[in-house]
Amino acid sequence: MTEEDEVKSKNDVPIRLPKERWFHITEEHSEMAGYYFEVLETIKDPEIIYEGKAKELIAIKTIEKGKFLVVMYRERDTKDGFVITAFLTRKKKQFERRKKLWELQK
């Protein structure tokens, strides 16, 4: 982990994950401690992306059967974005009522 890592979203926007943000995420969700690179990977290669209530993007990827990694991030413009939070859930259905923005074609 460097001071700040970034990956490109599906919209080709660089999304930053600063070290201070990662520490904040792992303070609130201690189970996330070993998932740093998976968070970046979920932004880069999600299974599905939904629109959040405040226009944030919600990227989701399966970690194991019935367990999902959720990463919420914002694209400020075409050249900058940042991670808001990330967490694990077994309740993927709660996101399915939101507007689907992108889905991996199988």
Secondary structure, 3 states (H helix, E strand, C coil): CCCEEEEECCCCCEEEEEHHHHHHHHHHCHHHCCCHHHHHHHHHCCCEEEECCCCCEEEEEEEECCEEEEEEEEEEECCEEEEEEEEEECCHHHHCCCCEEEECCC
